[in-house]
Amino acid sequence: MERIDSFCGLYCGACDIFLARRKGTLPELARKWGRTARDLTCPGCKTEIVSIYCRECSIKACAREKKLDYCFQCSLFPCEELVNFNNDQHPHHSIVLHNLALIREKGLGEWLGEQEKRWQCPNCNTAFSWYDSKCPACGGKVKSCIEEEELRG
């Protein structure tokens, strides 16, 4: 079973690893990154099997320990760890606080619908990753998380 929402507000549906698993190209991505397919297998943050990059996530561990679905449900929200995650060197993290506010305001279903649309090519509806600037299917221009971060300032 897939889960494309996360405790911290990331949309897993735009993750390179998640998309490669869905497309059946995980072995190729693993070779490119010098990993095994098992290292990268991940049907989403809220599942029991996550990629090597997410296995030691302290945000996930904290939310699970507190039995929370989302960090905004915590009395310490936004905690220093989440703020630091939002402001680290990975541009796809810079949206988590904004996304958590949207999930709280609109509900999960509406937010997921908006995210699915946001991370699909406007020309051919193919899903693309946080760091793509061109659609992997048609080559059309798409807005990466880097461009989105620059627009938000």
C-alpha positions in Angstrom: 0.0 0.0 0.0 1.3 3.5 -0.9 1.1 6.6 1.3 2.1 9.8 -0.4 1.5 12.1 2.6 4.1 12.4 5.4 4.3 13.5 9.0 6.4 16.6 8.1 4.3 17.8 5.1 6.4 16.5 2.3 4.5 15.1 -0.7 6.1 11.7 -1.4 4.5 11.5 -4.8 7.2 13.8 -6.2 10.1 11.9 -4.8 12.6 10.5 -7.4 12.6 7.2 -5.5 8.9 6.9 -5.2 8.4 7.7 -8.9 11.0 5.3 -10.0 9.4 2.5 -8.0 6.0 3.3 -9.6 7.5 3.3 -13.1 9.5 0.1 -12.5 12.8 1.9 -13.0 14.1 1.6 -9.5 17.0 -0.7 -10.4 18.3 1.8 -12.9 18.0 4.7 -10.4 19.8 2.5 -7.8 22.7 1.8 -10.2 22.9 5.6 -11.0 23.0 6.5 -7.3 25.4 3.6 -6.3 22.8 1.9 -4.2 20.7 -1.3 -4.4 17.0 -1.3 -5.3 16.4 -2.6 -1.8 18.1 0.5 -0.4 15.7 2.7 -2.3 12.4 0.8 -2.2 9.8 3.1 -0.7 6.0 3.2 -1.1 5.9 6.4 1.1 6.9 7.8 4.5 4.0 6.4 6.4 4.6 2.8 5.3 6.9 0.3 7.1 9.4 0.1 4.2 11.2 3.3 3.4 14.4 4.2 1.5 17.7 4.3 3.1 17.5 8.1 3.1 14.4 8.1 5.3 15.0 5.2 7.6 16.5 7.2 10.4 14.1 10.1 10.2 13.7 11.7 13.7 10.6 13.6 12.7 8.8 10.4 11.7 10.0 8.7 14.9 8.8 11.6 17.0 5.4 11.7 15.3 4.9 8.0 15.7 6.0 8.1 19.4 3.4 10.8 20.0 0.8 8.9 17.9 0.4 11.9 15.5 -0.6 11.9 11.9 1.0 15.3 11.2 3.5 17.5 13.0 0.9 20.3 13.3 -1.0 18.2 15.8 1.8 18.5 18.3 1.7 21.0 21.1 5.3 22.0 20.2 4.6 22.7 16.6 6.6 24.1 14.9 9.5 22.6 16.8 13.1 23.5 16.2 13.8 20.3 14.4 11.0 20.8 11.9 12.0 24.4 11.3 15.6 23.4 10.7 14.4 20.7 8.3 12.3 23.3 6.5 15.3 25.6 6.2 18.1 23.0 5.4 20.1 22.7 2.2 17.4 20.5 0.4 15.0 22.7 -1.6 12.2 20.1 -1.5 12.1 20.5 2.3 11.4 24.2 2.2 7.7 23.7 1.6 6.9 21.5 4.7 5.6 24.2 7.0 3.5 25.6 4.2 2.2 22.2 3.3 1.3 21.4 6.9 -0.7 24.6 7.1 -2.6 23.6 4.0 -3.3 20.1 5.2 -4.7 21.5 8.5 -6.7 24.2 6.6 -8.1 22.1 3.7 -7.8 18.5 4.8 -5.8 15.7 3.4 -8.0 14.9 0.4 -8.0 18.4 -1.0 -4.3 18.9 -0.3 -3.4 15.6 -2.0 -5.5 16.5 -5.1 -3.6 19.8 -5.3 -0.2 18.2 -4.9 -1.0 15.6 -7.6 -1.9 18.4 -10.0 1.1 20.5 -9.0 3.5 17.6 -9.7 2.0 16.6 -13.0 3.1 18.0 -16.3 0.5 20.6 -17.6 1.0 19.3 -21.1 0.8 15.5 -20.7 -0.2 14.9 -17.0 2.9 12.8 -16.4 4.1 12.9 -12.8 7.5 14.5 -12.3 9.9 14.9 -9.4 10.8 17.8 -7.1 14.0 18.5 -9.1 12.8 18.1 -12.7 12.7 21.2 -14.8 11.5 19.3 -17.9 8.8 16.7 -18.1 10.3 13.2 -18.2 7.7 12.1 -20.8 7.2 15.1 -23.2 10.1 17.4 -22.4 7.8 20.3 -21.6 8.8 22.9 -19.1 7.7 22.1 -15.5 8.4 24.0 -12.3 10.9 22.3 -9.9 11.0 22.8 -6.2 14.1 25.0 -6.7 12.1 27.4 -8.9 9.2 27.3 -6.4 11.5 28.1 -3.5 13.0 31.1 -5.5 9.5 32.4 -6.2 8.5 32.3 -2.5 11.8 34.0 -1.6 
